Each structure stands twice: as structure tokens, then as C-alpha cells.
Amino acid sequence: MRAKQLKDTKNGEFKIIPGEDELMREEEKDFEKGNRYLQYLASISVSLLSMTCGTIYTWTSPALPHLRSNNSEIILTETELVWIATLPDIGAFFGNVAMIFALQHFGRKYWILFLGAPHIFMWLVIIFATNFYMLSIPRFLSGIIGDLGFMLLPLYIGEIADKDIRGILLLLIKIFSNIGHMYVKTIGAFFSFRVLNIMMLFVPCLFFATFLFMPESPYYLLLMNRNEKALKTLMKLKGVRNEGKMVHFELERMQNAVDDSRQNKKWMFGELFFIKGNRRSLIIVLVAWLTKFLCGATAINSFTQEILEATEIEVSPKICAMLLAVIEVLLTLSATSIIERAGRRWTFLLSGIFCSFGLLIVGVFFYLKLGTELDVKPFSWLPLFGLFVYQISFSLGIAYIPIIMIGEMFSIDVKMPAMFCLNVSMSLLLIGIKVAFQKLNSVIGIYTTFWIFAVCCTVGSIVFFIITPETKGKTLEEIQDRLHRKKSYVSEEIIIPSEKY
């Protein structure tokens, strides 16, 4: 490859000019092939918090059947059980205020690290709980810190990861969340309620012990004018030892983004809603998350065992729930490969279509069982098959792409208001879904509920496909250029954005 020199223009832009530069060529090779183990290690470590958050929302699957049973030491009414399931989402709604300050003060790393301690406290209270209030207070607290975690993690990983591995590393958030689901359902299937709660303590402790030694985001360090520290952190993340031109070009690119965020800091919500590109980003991410939740993921995950018990299937609902969680985790590696090769748009569309098919199957079974006099015992395997189809399709696309979108679609200056709007919207939606799920089942029938999920899944995936630009293989700056319809200088050797975002 023939390397060319780079010229720094007045606007801080870099253009390629003719000329041989062997030193530059060798430095570029070293920069591109540097040891990026720290990016992987930091992403795995921070994703342990995602696993902890995943246990929060899936805990109700084995816990609610136990709390309803005669073996439970805590006597709860049906209304109290609904509150136990819903309180994390209510907590998430109130936790949005903290999000406004989370990215401005203490940095990404220390806010994320801070979230580990309340998780430990929460599980200790649940282990020794003797009444409704000792269960409800930690559940409410878990919603506040859990939602903050799910929103902060994509920002952290998105800012430390190189563009060619960013999608895979962002997927680790959902991968570890799925492992958390499997962890809860597996322990719930084979161990007592008390052992289940004790085992939940292990994950936040492991997260705290490992993430303590991970680096801060170089974007945040630049935002705090700690340029020397940002340079050293960037070199560690890139795995290069020499402070060469390529490192400074990368740092300059980040600095341009940070400088722009400072200039646009007058009213962040105004920047989000009144600038077309930012507004488009928010709509795209909202559509992705609305599709994910309105296709029934939250309701199915929270009430898996109860749904399977209603089918009267001969296999233990606990085992079936565990198998669904195992499938979700095993398909993760396939999902990362498919999303990175096929792109975000096509993967989301096909995932949505096949999810709808699985939901229709489950709906048809419950209609035959509850709406007709047909003997459905020979077909008791049908809803499990439908849930398997749904879980496989969901795990190969819709489950992961909304997480990637959060890390890719927003510029630095609008990340905080965007996260606030997403948190508020999704928290209200989740509260509504969990409260309405049981009531809808009794009013219009569980089969109609599943058919509504199927329609939402189909419509949402089609809308997402139409309005979303492909972000595979693009830097965060290139994505913003596309959203704001800006041009960039492109060369066969090097691509350097020509405009700040």
C-alpha cells in the first residue's frame, strides 16, 4: 500500500496530498494492527454490570411462581405481586433525573463503577426479606440503578471502541444481559428461592472487582481538558507504544467532536429536537426500542414460567424457561456475525418478521385452547415451538440492534438529553406493558395479546428498515456526517472526516 502525507488545513481538517512517506506507512500499519486487548477487556468487564441488570428483570420469572406458592415464607396478594414485577420500571422512570448529571460529573467510568455497590445492597436486603416492603424497596432501587447502567454502558463502549469492532463490543451488553437471564432461570430451576437470591450477589461483586482497573473514556478526558491523560489512555486502548502522527490524528478527531459539543451546549434539548439530524437519530433509536418492547420481549421474559404453565405442557415450565434462556445465549455469537456482515437494517427487518411468525403460533394455540372446544392436548408442544422460533429470531437481531443504535447514533452534545428522553419513554412503556399484560389477557384473551405483539413487531421492523441509514463499519463521526448530510474526504488509504459534528 502506498501511503500518502496528510495536510492540516485551517479548519482542523486533514486532506491527503501526494508524496511518499515510508515512516508514515509503517506507523499507520502499527496503529491499525495495535494490540486492542484493553478494549475487549474493558468491554467484558463493564458488561458484567449488564449481566447484573439482566438478573433484575428476569428474577420475577422464577420468583413470582414461588411467592404465589404455599412454600413461600412471604405472604403476598396479587396486587403486591404485580407491584413487585413493576417497581423496577417505576424506579427507572425516577432515575432519569440522575442521567442528566451522570455524564457531566465524575466521568463515565466512575458513574458506572458507583452503580455496583447498590446492587450488592439490594440483593442482601432481598436475601433477608420477610415482608412486601423488604422486597419492594430493593426492587424500586434496582430500577433506578439498572436503567442508568443500561444507558451508560453503550456510551462508554461506543467511546473506547474502534469502528471495526465497535458493533461486536456493543453487543456484549446484550450478550451479558442474556447470560444474566440464563443465570437466573437456571438457578431458579434447580435451587431454592433463598439460594437463588444468594447467588445473585456474585455478579455485582465480580463487576466491581474488575472494572475498578479499567480506563476512563478518552472523550470524557478531553471534555475535562485532561489532554495528556486522554492521549495516554488512547495509546493504551489502541495498543501502541509510540506517540506518532496517527495517534495525534485520532486524538484530533475526538477533540473536534468535543469542541463542537462545547459550542452546542447552550440548550441541549434544543439541539436534540430542533436540529434535523439529531431529531432523526432520536426517532430511529425510539423506533428500535419501541419495536423491541412492543414485540412482547419484556412481558414474555418476566412471565415465561406463567405463560408455559398456562399451556399445560408436560415438560416442567422451569426447564422450558431455562432452555429458552440458554438458546438466547448460544445464539449470541451467530448474532454478532450476522449483524456485522448483513448490517443493522436487514438483520432487524428479518428478525422482526420471524419474531412475528413465532408470536402468531403462540396466539393460535391459545385461541384454540381458550376460544374453541377443540382438545389441544396433542398440540401442547406448539406454544413452546412458537416461543423457540420467537426467541431464536429475537436473539439474532431485535434483541441487540437497539443497544448498538444507542452507542452509534448520537453526537456527544446531545447524548444526555437523548438518554433522558429514551429512559422516560421506555420506562413509561415498560410500566404499561407489565401492568397491562395480565389485564389484557383476562379481558381480550392471551391469544389477542400475542397477536398485538406480532403486529407491532412487523410494523416496527419495517419502519426501522425504511428510516435507518446503515452504520456498519463507520466511525461515530461518519455516522453523524450521514445523518446531518455532511461530506467527508475519502481516500483508498485513509478516511478522515472533513467536518466536525
BALUMLUM-141508 format. One record per atom (N, C-alpha, C, CB): x, y, z. Coordinates in pm, whole numbers, plus 50000, padded with zeros to 5 digits. Glycine has a CB too. Layout:
N
XYZ
...
% end
This chain:
501
500854988150000
500005000050000
500885012450000
499045000150123
500595022149913
501355034649905
500715044849999
501405040049758
501445048450103
500905058150199
501115072250148
501565056550336
500235081150181
500315094950139
500385104050262
499115098750050
500905116050245
501015125450355
499655131750383
502065136150324
499525137050503
498305143950541
498615158650569
497645137350665
497775167350520
497965181650539
496895187050633
497915189150403
497295194650734
496375200650831
495905214050776
497055202350972
494615215650748
494065227950694
493675237450807
492845225050604
493195249350771
492845259350871
491765254750965
492415272050804
490815247150915
489665242950996
489945230551079
488485240350907
491195226451085
491505214351160
491175201751084
490765214251290
490955203250952
490625191750870
491915186250808
489595195450759
491895173250778
493085167050721
492775162050581
493595155550810
493585166450484
493415161950347
494655154150305
493145173850252
494455145150213
495565136950166
496225143850046
495075122750127
497565145050049
498295150949938
499315140749887
498985164149980
499685141449762
500605131749706
501955132149777
500795134249556
502675120849778
504015120349837
504295107349905
504205131549934
505525102549900
505915090149964
506325093150107
507075083249886
505935084350198
506325086150338
506345072350404
505335095850414
507495065850395
507605052150446
507365051650597
508985046450413
507865061850667
507675061950813
506195062550848
508405073750876
505455070750773
504015072050794
503325058750766
503435083050704
503785051950660
503165039250624
503345028850734
503755033950492
504565028150788
504835018550895
504045022051020
506335018150927
503955035151048
503215039551167
501725036451154
503415054551191
501205038151033
499795035251009
499505020351030
499385039450866
500445011950980
500294997551000
500284994051148
501414989850928
501235000051220
501324997351364
500055001951435
502555004351423
499525013151393
498315018751454
497105009751428
498045032851400
496985004951304
495824996751267
495884982851328
495734995751116
497114977751347
497264964051396
497704963551543
498264956551311
497524974651614
497904975051753
497134964951836
497694988951809
497664961851952
497014952152041
495854958852113
498024946452143
494634954752077
493444961352132
492814953152245
492424963552021
493634945352314
493094936652419
492374944652527
494214928352481
492854957052555
492244965052661
490814969152624
493094977652689
490554971452495
489184974552451
488264962752479
489164978152301
488734950552449
487934938552476
487764936452626
488594926252413
488864937952700
488834935452844
487904945252915
490234936352903
488004958152880
487154968252942
485684965952907
487584982352898
485414961952783
484024959652741
483424947452812
483954957552588
484234936952830
483754925052903
483504928453049
484774913452891
484434935753108
484304939353250
483074947953274
485554946853298
482874958353191
481724967253212
480414960053182
481854979853124
480464949953094
479254942553060
478794933353173
479494934352934
479674930953272
479224923553390
478124931153465
480424920853485
478154944553453
477064952353512
475764949853436
477404967453512
475884948053304
474714944753223
474144931153266
475074944553073
475024921653297
474564908553346
473814910253478
475774898953365
474334918853565
473654921753692
472284927753668
474504931153778
472224937453573
470934943753541
469974933553479
471134955653445
470514924253400
469684913953340
469024904953444
470504905553247
469724902353553
469144893953659
467954900853726
470204890553765
467994914253730
466914921853796
465584919253728
467234937053794
465574920453594
464314919853521
463834905453498
464464926953387
464734895653507
464334881753487
464034874653618
465424874253412
464434880653729
464244874653862
462784870853886
464714884353970
461854878653830
460434875853853
459974862753790
459594887153798
460684857853687
460264845353621
460254833453716
461174842453502
461364830853792
461284820253893
460714824854027
462644814353915
460824838054056
460444842954189
458924843654207
461054856654213
458194848654108
456754850354124
456014837154146
456184857154002
456324826354070
455664813554099
455944808654242
456114802954000
457174810954291
457484806954429
456694815354529
458994808254456
456644828454508
455944837354601
454434834854600
456234851954565
453914829054492
452494825454486
452214811954552
452014825054341
453254803854568
453074790154616
452904789754768
454264781454575
452514777954817
452344775954962
453694775055033
451534763354988
454784773154957
456104771955018
456724785455053
457024764554927
456104796155006
456674809455029
456504813655175
456014819754936
457574819155232
457534824155368
456954838255374
458934824055430
456844844655257
456304858255249
454934857555183
457274867755168
453894861555253
452534861155201
452234874355128
451494858755317
451914873154998
451654884954916
450334883554843
452794887254817
449654894854823
448424895054743
448804896054595
447494906854786
447824894054506
448074895054363
448504909254325
446834891054284
447894919154389
448264933054362
449714935654401
447334942754438
450124930254516
451514931954561
452494924954467
451684926654703
452094913554413
452944906354318
453134914454189
452344892554285
452074921054143
452194929754025
453144941354055
450794935253982
453054946954175
453964957654215
455414952754216
453584963254353
455644940854266
456994935154270
457584934354129
456984921054336
456744930554032
457204929353894
457414943053829
456194921253813
456644952953870
456624965953801
457544976353864
455224971253800
457874974953992
458644985254062
459984988853997
458894980754202
460744979253939
461994983353872
461764993453760
462694971253815
460654992153687
460375001553579
459955015153633
459284995953488
459245015153748
458895027953812
460165034753863
457885025753929
461055026753922
462345032253968
463155037853852
463145021454039
463105031053738
463845035753620
463335049353576
463705025653504
462025051553587
461455064553549
462025075653637
459915064153560
462055073653768
462575083853859
464095085153849
462165080654003
464755074653805
466215075153793
466695083553677
466745061453779
465785087853592
466195095653476
466795109153513
465025097753385
466405114453628
466955127353671
468465126153690
466285132253802
468895114753744
470325112553767
471085111953635
470545099653846
470425107553528
471095106553399
471575120153349
470155100253296
470845130853380
471225144153335
472605147853389
470185154453379
472915143153512
474195146653574
475255135853553
474005149053721
474845123953516
475755112553513
476915114553417
475015100153475
476665120553302
477715122053203
478535134853221
477125121753065
478055143953306
478765156653327
479735155753444
477765167853351
479405148253546
480195147853667
480725133653690
479355152553787
481945132753737
482615120453776
483065111753658
481705112353864
482575114253537
483015106353423
482205093753403
484455102853437
482375087853284
481645075453253
482045064353349
481905071153107
483365062453366
483855051153444
483355051553588
485375051053443
483485063153653
483175063553796
481685063153823
483765075953858
480865068153731
479425066553748
479045051753734
478655075053644
479625045253633
479325030953612
479795022853732
479985025753482
480995025853780
481545018653895
480685020654019
482985023153923
480185032854035
479335036054150
478075027454154
478955050854148
477595023354036
476345015754031
476475001454085
475845015153888
477714996654101
477904983054151
477504981154296
479334979054134
477794991154381
477544989954525
476054988354559
478085001954597
475134996454502
473714994554534
473184980654495
472895005054464
473744974754389
473314961254351
473614951254464
474004956754220
474784952654524
475154943654635
474204945554752
476624946154680
473924958154786
472994961254895
471604955654866
472924976354918
471164957154742
469824952954703
469624937954726
469574956354556
470594929854680
470444915354696
470554910854841
471474908054611
471334918054920
471424914755063
470074916755132
472514923355132
469384927555097
468054930155155
467064919455111
467534944155114
467074915654985
466134905554934
466394891955000
466254904254781
467664888655024
468014875855089
467334874855226
469554874355104
467304885855301
466764885655438
465334891355445
467674893555532
464684892855330
463334898555327
462314889655397
462894901055183
461414896155473
460354888855543
458964894255511
460594889455694
458894905255434
457594911155402
457664918455267
457144920955513
456524923655227
456394930355097
457354942055084
454974935055076
457504950155190
458314962155182
459804959055167
458084970655306
460254948255228
461664944355215
461964938955075
462034933855320
460954935155001
461134931354861
460964943354769
460144920254823
460014951954802
459674962954710
460724974054709
458334968754748
461324977154824
462314988054828
463534984754741
462764990654973
464164973054756
465294969954667
464884968554520
465974957254712
463664963954495
463204963054356
463084976954294
461844955654348
462574986454371
462485000354323
463885006054299
461705009054425
464785003654394
466165008354381
466855001954260
466955005354509
466574989254237
467194982254125
466804988453991
466814967454126
465594993853984
465165000253861
465935013053833
463695003253867
466195020753939
466955033253924
468355030353872
467025040854057
469075021453940
470465018853903
470585010053780
471195012454019
469605001053761
469654992253645
469484999853515
468584981553656
468555009253513
468305016953392
469475026153361
467025024953405
470045032153465
471235040253446
472355032053385
471695046353579
472505019753433
473545010853381
473345007853234
473574997953459
472125004053195
471855000453056
472055012252962
470444995253043
471875024653011
472055036252925
473505041052922
471155047452972
474245039453031
475625044153035
476585034652964
476055045953179
476305021652968
477235011952911
477465013852761
476724997952935
476405015852679
476665018052536
477495030552508
475365019052461
477315040852591
478095053052571
479565050652600
477555064252661
479845043352707
481225040452744
481915031852637
481285033252880
481265020852599
481865011952499
481985018952364
481044999152486
480955026552327
480985033752199
482135043552190
479695040952178
482605048752305
483665058752306
485065052852320
483425068552416
485185040152360
486515034052374
486825024452260
486625026852507
485815020752179
485995010152079
486325015651942
484745001652071
487185008551867
487445011751727
486235008251643
488695004251676
486115015151528
484885013751449
484664999551397
484935023351332
485754992051367
485584978751308
485184968251410
486864974551241
485354971151539
484924961551642
483874967351735
486124956951724
483474979851709
482514986551799
481194979151807
482275000851752
480674974551692
479404967451691
479444954851775
479004964051550
480534947151762
480674934751838
480774937751988
481924926851791
481574947952023
481734951152165
480444956752226
482864961352183
479684964352148
478394969152198
477424957552219
477784979352100
477544947252137
476684935552153
476944928252284
476864926052037
478154930052340
478464923552468
477494927752577
479894926852511
476954939852567
475994944552667
474784935452670
475554959152639
474244932552553
473074923852545
473454909252570
472404925252408
474644905352525
475104891652548
475144888652698
476494889452486
475754897752773
475864895452918
474524897052987
476884905052979
473654905552933
472304906452987
471584893052968
471504917852918
471764886852852
471174873652826
471764862952918
471394869652680
473074863852941
473704854453034
473094856253173
475244856553039
472774868753209
472094871253336
470724864653340
471944886253360
469984865353227
468684858653219
468834843653240
468004861453084
469814837853169
470044823453179
470484819653320
471104818953077
471334827953378
471844825553514
470694824653614
472814836853554
469764834153606
468614834253698
467724822053675
467794847153680
467374819453549
466424808753521
467004794853548
465954809553377
468324793453527
468964780553556
469004777853706
470394780253498
469434787753783
469464786053929
468054784453984
470164798153997
467094792053929
465704791053973
465094777553945
464884801553908
465604770653840
465064757553804
465544746553896
465424754153661
466714748053956
467324737054032
467534739854181
468624733553972
467424752654221
467724755954360
466564763354425
469014764254368
466654764854557
465604771454633
465614786554610
465754768454783
464534792854652
464394807354639
465514814654713
463034811954692
465884810054829
466944816554908
468304815254840
467004810355049
468604803154789
469874801054718
469934809754593
470064785954681
468804810954524
468724819454405
469164833754438
467284819554349
468644839254547
468974853054584
470424854454628
468054857754696
470954844354697
472354844754740
473294844654619
472664832754833
472954836354520
473804835154401
473814848054318
473334823654316
472804856354333
472764868954259
473844878654307
471384875554272
474324876954428
475344885754484
476684884754411
475544882654631
476964873154354
478274870554296
478594880054181
478344856254249
477614882854096
477854890553973
478274904954001
476614890353885
477514912854082
477964926654108
479304927454179
476924933854189
479604917554262
480914917354329
482044915554227
480974906054435
481834906354130
482834904054025
482994916453938
482434892053939
481894922953905
481964935253826
482794945753897
480554940753798
482514948254023
483194958654099
484694955754107
482604959754240
485054943054126
486454939354143
487264940954014
486564925054191
486634939453898
487364940153770
487324954053708
486784930153673
486174960853710
486044973553639
486804984853709
484564977353627
487154982853833
487914992853908
489234996353838
488204987654050
489774986853761
491084988653698
490994992353549
491904976053713
489794995053499
489614998253358
489775013353333
488234993553310
490075017453209
490325031553178
489055039853164
491135032653051
489205053053180
488125062453153
488025064653003
488365075853228
486875069552957
486685072652816
487585084452776
485205075952787
488365083052666
489195094452622
488375106652583
490065090352504
487155104652534
486265115852503
485985124052628
484945110852441
485675117252738
485375124452862
486615131752915
484835114752968
487795125452904
489025131752949
489305144552870
490215122052937
489045144252740
489195156352658
488165166952698
489045152852508
486965162452730
485905171652773
486305178852901
484595164052793
487075172052987
487545177753113
488915184553097
487625166953219
489385186352971
490665192752940
491865185152997
490665206852994
491725172153014
492845163753059
493465157152935
492365152853164
494055165452850
494525160952720
495665150852728
494975172852639
496585153052821
497715143752835
497225129952877
498745149052937
496305129752973
495725117053019
494935110352907
494825119353142
494225118452827
493455113052714
494375106652612
492635124152648
495525112952586
496495107452491
497035094052539
497655117352469
497415093352666
497945080752720
496885069752721
498485082952863
495645073552755
494555063652756
494285058552615
493275069752814
494295067652517
494075063752378
495155054152331
494035076152287
496415056752366
497515047952327
497355034152389
498865054052369
496895033652514
496655020652579
495535013152510
496325022652728
494455020252479
493315013952413
493665009052273
492135023752405
494535016452203
494955012452068
496065001952072
495425024651990
496715000552187
497784990852199
499054995052127
497344977652145
499325008252121
500545013152056
501435019852161
500205023251941
502735018952139
503685024552235
504225038152192
504835014852255
504285040452061
504885052652010
503835063651992
505595049851878
504175075452038
503275086952027
503445093351889
503565097452140
502925086651785
503135090951647
502005099451593
503315079151561
502115102251461
501135110951395
499745104951395
501565113751253
499625091751373
498305085551367
497555086751499
498435070951328
498285085551609
497655087151741
497135101351756
498665083751854
497935111151712
497525125051724
496365128351630
498695134351696
496345122051510
495205123951420
493925118851484
495455116751287
494015107151549
492845101351615
492395110251731
493145087151666
493375115351807
493045124151919
492445137251869
494295127052003
492945142151756
492405154451697
490965152451654
493255158951578
490685140851597
489305137751556
488365138051676
489245123751487
488795132051788
488005132251909
487865146451964
488625123152015
488965154151958
488945167752009
487965176451932
490335173852003
487905174451799
486945181751717
485515179351764
487085177851571
485205166651793
483865163151840
483575169551975
483705148051849
484575169352064
484405175152197
484235190352189
485595171652287
485045196752103
484955211252087
483565215252036
486035216351990
483075207351943
481745210051889
480675208651997
481435200751772
480845198752085
479865196652192
479865208352289
480155183552267
481035214452310
481105226152397
480385238052334
482575229752426
480565239752202
479935250852133
478425249552131
480455251751992
477945237252129
476495234752118
475845232252254
476235222852027
476445237452359
475995234052493
474975243952550
477175233352584
474495252952468
473585263252518
472305257252575
473245273052407
471665249152496
470455242352543
470395228752475
469145250752514
470795218552548
470975205352488
469685199752430
471525195752591
468555202052499
467285196852448
466895203952318
466175198552554
467255216852308
467015224052184
467815218052070
467355238652200
469085214652097
469935208351995
469345194951951
471365206352048
468765187652045
468225174452015
466975175351927
467905166952144
466065184451961
464755184751894
464695193951772
463715189051993
465535204451768
465395214351662
466435213051551
465465227851721
467425204251568
468365201451459
467935188351393
469845200751511
467725188851264
467115177751192
467855164551211
467035180951045
469195164751200
469965152451212
469845146051348
471415155151184
469865154351455
469715149151592
468305143651614
470015160051695
467325150951560
465935146351573
465745133051501
464955156951516
466385131651386
466305119051312
466935107551391
466995120551175
468075110251456
468725099951538
467795095151649
470015105351600
467135104751716
466235101251826
465065092851777
465705114051895
464505096451663
463365088851608
463785074551574
462805095851483
464965073151513
465455059851474
465625050951597
466795061051398
466285056251700
466525048251822
465215045251894
467495055651916
464305054951898
462995052551960
462235041451889
462155065451958
462255041451756
461575030951679
462185017251711
461675033851526
463525016851720
464195004151751
463764998751888
465725005951748
463755007451989
463405002952124
461905000252139
463835013352226
461075008352074
459635005752078
459314992152017
458855016852004
459964989151906
459744976051841
460174964751934
460524975251708
461314966551997
461834956052087
460854953152201
463184960152145
460324963552264
459454961452380
458024958052340
459464973752467
457534963952229
456154961252188
456004947752117
455654972352096
457124941152090
457014927552035
456894917252147
458224924351945
456774921952271
456474912952382
457654907752459
455724901552332
458854912852431
460064907452495
460004908552647
461284914752444
459604920152697
459594922252842
458544913552910
459324937052873
457344913052854
456274905052914
456634890252912
454944907452841
457144885552799
457494871352786
458624867752881
457894867952641
459624876552892
460774873752978
460394874053125
461874883852951
459494883053163
459104884453304
458124873553348
458494898153327
457304868553254
456254858953290
456404845653214
454884865053262
457654841953180
457894829853100
457244817553161
459384827453084
457544815053289
457024802953353
455504803053360
457594801653494
454904814553387
453444815153397
452794812853261
453014828753454
453404817853154
452884815453019
452934800452987
453684823452913
454044794253019
454204780052989
453294771453076
455674775753008
453064775753201
452144768353288
450724768553231
452144774253430
450354779653167
449024780753108
448824771452989
448764795053064
449924767052926
449814757752812
449564743452857
451094758352727
449824740652986
449694727253044
450604717252974
448244722453034
451774722052932
452754713352868
453304703552970
453894721552805
453634691452925
454074680953016
455474683653072
454054667452946
456324690252993
457674693653040
457574704653145
458594698052922
458434704053248
458404714153354
458594728153298
459494711153459
457704737753331
457864751553284
459214757553323
456754760253340
459754753553440
461054758553483
462144754453384
461384753353623
462084741853342
463084736753247
462934743553112
462954721353231
461694745353068
461434752052939
461954766452941
459924752052907
461694773453052
462164787253065
463684787753061
461654793553195
464324778053126
465774777353126
466314774752985
466264766453222
465664765552911
466094762452775
465984774652683
465264750852717
464914782452699
464764794552619
465894804452648
463404801152647
466284805452775
467374814452812
468704809352757
467464815952964
468904796152757
470134790252703
470244792952554
470184775052730
469124791452482
469114794252337
469494808652311
467704791252277
468964817552393
469244831852378
470734834552386
468494839952486
471414827752478
472854829852496
473654823052384
473304824452632
473274810652349
474034803152248
473994809952111
473494789052236
472894816952082
472764823351951
473514836651943
471314825651920
474094840652055
474754853652060
475874854851958
475294856052198
476734844651951
477874845151859
477414846051714
478774832951878
476344838751682
475784839551547
475254853551520
474674829151528
474624859551622
474044872851606
475124883151575
473264876951732
476244882451647
477314892151623
477824891051481
478464890051722
477984878951431
478484876851295
477484881851191
478794862051270
476194878551212
475154882451116
475004897551109
473804876051154
474954904151226
474754918651229
475924925951165
474554923451373
477144920951189
478314927651132
478444925050983
479574923051204
477954913850934
478054910850790
476864916050711
478184895850770
475674913450760
474464917350686
474084931850711
473294908250725
474594937750819
474234951450851
473044952150946
473924959150725
472824964051000
471774965851102
470374965151042
471954979251172
470174971350926
468824972950871
468204959650831
468864982350751
468894951850747
468334939150700
468164929050814
469214933150591
469124928950905
469024919651018
467804922851103
470304920251105
467564935751129
466414939851211
465104936051142
466454954951238
465024938251011
463804935350937
463474920450939
463934940150792
464444912050905
464204897550901
463934891951040
465414890250839
464644897251139
464394892951278
462954896051318
465384899951375
462464907951282
461094911751317
460044903151251
460854926051279
460264899651124
459294891351052
459174877451113
459694890250904
460314871351145
460274857851202
459794857951347
461664851351194
460074868751421
459514870151557
457994870251551
460044883151626
457464877551454
456004878351436
455414864551409
455654887951322
456104856651330
455644843051299
455554834651426
456584836251198
456594835351511
456574827751638
455454832251729
457894829251709
455224845351737
454144850751821
452774846551770
454234866051827
452604846151638
451334841551579
451044827151616
451374843051427
452074818751616
451904804651652
451394803351795
453234796951636
452024810751887
451584810252028
450144815252040
452534818652119
449824825951969
448464831351973
447444821651920
448404844151894
447774814651812
446844804751753
446564793651854
447434798751622
447604788751923
447414778052021
446454782352131
448754773952082
446694794152189
445844798752298
444414801552250
446444811252361
444264805652123
442914807552070
442184794152060
442964814451931
442874783852010
442254770452000
441924764952138
443194760751926
442784767952237
442604762652371
441484769952447
443894763752449
441454783252434
440514791152514
439284795752437
441224803052570
439404796852304
438294802252225
437474791752153
438834811752125
437904779252158
437164768352094
437054756652190
437844763951961
436334746652150
436174734652233
437094723452186
434724729752230
438024726852102
438964716952048
439904711952157
439774723051932
440194698852155
441144693052250
442564695952200
440914677552267
443284704552271
444604708852224
445744701552295
444774723952244
445394691452375
446454684452448
447494678252355
445844673652536
447084672452241
448114667052149
449014677952091
447434659552035
448564690652099
449354701652043
449974710452152
448484710151952
450124705052272
450644713152383
452094717652360
450564705252514
452764710952265
454144714752231
454194727152141
454844703052161
453044730952082
453024741651982
453474755252038
451634743051926
452974759652155
453434772652207
454924772752239
452644776452331
455444761252287
456864760552314
457664762052184
457214747252384
457174755652078
457804757051946
457754771651900
457094747851843
456584778051918
456444792051880
457384801051958
455004796651901
457524798352088
458444806352170
459894803952130
458254803052318
460214791552089
461564788752040
461854796651912
461744773652014
460884796651819
461044804351695
461214819151727
459824802351601
460374823951819
460444837851860
461804841051923
459314841051958
462254832552015
463494835152086
464694835051994
463694824952197
464714825451900
465814824751804
465844837251717
465674812151715
464694840951663
464624852751575
464944865551652
463214853951512
464404866751772
464644878351856
466124879851890
463814877451985
466764868551921
468164868751962
469114871451848
468524855652026
468654869951725
469514872251610
469404886451554
469194862351501
468654895151620
468534908651564
467954919051657
467704908151444
466644918351679
465934928751754
466474930051898
464434925651758
466964919151955
467464919652091
468704928452104
467784905852140
469514929051999
470824935452010
470934948951941
471854926551953
470264950651829
470464962551747
470074975551819
469664961351619
468994976051899
468714988551973
469874992952063
467464986852057
470574983152124
471734986452207
472824992852121
472284973752277
473064987052002
474084992551912
473715006751870
474244983551788
472435008851843
471975021951797
472245032851901
470495021451766
472095029852028
472365039652134
473825044052129
472025033852273
474725034452108
476145037652105
476605044451978
476935025252124
475805043651869
476255048451739
475565061151689
476075037751639
474355063751729
473535073851660
473635088051715
472125069651665
474145089951838
474095103151898
475465109651908
473475102452035
475535122551873
476755130151892
476885133752040
476765142951803
478105137552080
478395139752222
477485150252284
479845144052240
477195161052209
476455172252267
474995169152295
476535184152176
474455158352239
473035155252264
472855141652331
472255155552132
473945135452377
473805122252438
472975122652565
475185116452470
473215132552649
472475133152776
470975135252757
473035144252863
470555145552681
469105147052662
468485135252587
468815159952587
469245129252496
468715117652422
468485105952516
469685113552309
469455103352604
469305092552701
468145095252797
470605090652781
467985107952834
466875111652923
465535108652856
466965126652961
465385112852731
464125110652659
463855095852639
464165117752523
464895088252607
464735073852588
464345067152719
466025067552533
465035070752827
464725064952958
463285067352999
465655070553064
462855079952987
461485083353027
460475075752943
461245098453013
460665075852811
459715069252721
459645054252746
460105071752575
460815047852755
460835033352771
460365028952910
462235028052746
460665036953013
460195033553148
458675033753154
460785043253253
458075044353099
456605045153096
456005033553015
456145058653036
456655030352904
456175019352820
456235006052894
456985018652691
457365003552961
457534990753033
456544989453148
458964989553086
456305000453219
455305000253326
453944996353268
455215014053399
453585002853157
452304999953093
452184985553046
452095009152976
453264980352986
453234966552933
453054956553046
454534963452856
453834958153155
453774948253264
452444948753338
454924950453362
451914960953357
450624962253425
449504957253336
450364976953466
449594960353205
448504957153113
448504942653069
448594965952992
449664935953072
449754922453017
448734913053080
451154916853037
448734912153212
447814903153281
446354907553261
448144902653430
446104920653263
444734925553247
444224923453105
444654940353282
445094925653006
444704923252867
444354908552845
445824927552770
445144899852907
444894885452893
443504881652944
445954877452969
443084888053053
441774884653110
440614891253035
441724888753257
440884902652970
439824910052901
439654905452757
440114924952904
440734904952681
440654901552538
441244888052505
441334912052456
441804881352605
442384868152582
443874869052553
441674861152468
444644859552605
446094859652587
446474858352440
446734848352668
445604851552362
445904849952219
445874863352146
444894840252154
444924872152181
444864885452121
446084893752159
443584892752164
446544892252284
447734899452329
448944895652244
448024896552477
449104882552218
450234878052137
450104882851993
450324862752140
448894883451942
448704888451805
449014903451796
447254885751758
448694910951901
449044925151904
450564926751902
448444932052031
451254918351982
452714918451980
453244915851839
453254907952078
452654906151769
453104902451635
452954914151537
452314890351585
451814921051544
451564932351455
452574943551482
450114937651471
452794946751610
453744957251647
455154953751600
453744959351800
455504941051611
456824936551569
457024938351419
457034921851607
456034934551340
456114935751194
456194950351151
454904928951129
455284958451202
455244972651164
456524979751205
454014979751227
456974977351328
458174983951380
459414980651300
458384980351523
459584967851264
460774963851190
460784969651049
460864948651183
459624970850987
459534976850853
459864991750858
458124974850792
459304998950958
459565013250973
461055015650999
458715019151088
461655007551086
463085008851116
463925007050990
463514998551222
463574997050908
464314994250784
464255006250690
463754981750715
463115012950685
462915023950590
463675036550633
461425027150576
463665039850762
464165052850807
465625052650853
463315057850919
466245040950867
467585039950927
468695038850824
467645028151021
469725047250832
470895045550745
471765034250798
471715058650736
472475027350710
473355016550754
474585022450824
473785007650634
474915017450944
476035022751022
477195013051033
475575026551160
477065001350972
478114991250980
479424996650923
477694978450905
480534995051002
481854998650953
482145013450944
482044992850823
481335021951007
481535036451001
481955041751138
480255043550952
482795052051139
483155058551265
481945066351316
484385067851247
482005070251443
480915078151500
480755091351425
481165080751650
481875097051380
481825109551306
481215107651167
483215115651295
481545096751101
480975094050968
479475091850975
481645081650906
479015085551082
477575083551102
476875097051117
477315074551226
477485105951195
476895119251213
476915127251083
477645126951322
477995125651004
478045132150872
476875127750786
479375129050801
476575114650791
475475109150712
474135114450761
475495093750717
473945114650891
472675119250948
472435134050921
472635116651098
473535141750925
473415156150902
473725159750756
474355163750995
473895149350673
474155150850529
475375159550502
472925156850460
476455156850576
477715163850552
478615155250463
478425167250686
479595161450399
480525154350312
481765150750392
480905162850188
482525140950344
483795137350406
484795134150298
483635125450502
486055136450329
487115133250235
487405118450244
488385141550263
487385111450134
487585097050134
488775093550047
486315089750086
489635085350100
490775080550023
490845065550033
492085086750072
491495059149939
491645044649946
492485040750065
492255039149817
493435049650105
494335046050214
493765049850350
495685052750194
493245062150360
492835067350490
491535074850475
493905076450550
490665073750573
489415081450572
489425090550694
488155071950572
489365103650668
489375113250777
488205122950760
490715120950783
487265123650853
486115132350838
486565146850818
485195131250961
485885153850731
486275167550700
485475177750778
486115170050553
484415173550844
483605182950921
483405177751061
482255185550853
483365186851154
483075183051293
481595180351306
483505194151392
481235172951411
479805171051436
479505175951574
479385156351419
% end
